[in-house]
Amino acid sequence: MLENDIDECVSDVVAYIDFLDMLDSARQEVLIEMCFQLGIGGLLSFKRFLDAMRRGDFLEASCEMKDSRWYRQTPNRVEELAKIVRDGL
């Protein structure tokens, strides 16, 4: 079941994020994990975050991740993902 859920998230991210191939694998995985946690609709609601990612402004994208209810609910996990977005590690 978990594999199916992950496969569905990968498919959704590929289908909806038109700039995915411009990102390194670490940042792609962050988008997939966000989709897994928030659903594709939740991920797509992060409009300023996605716009910053599209522009390659990873510092701004990481800040946008932390400026959210999601961050207030799961600060440790979002901090970890925001660091990956910022640094590409």
Beta strands, then each sheet from edge to edge (+ up, - down):
end
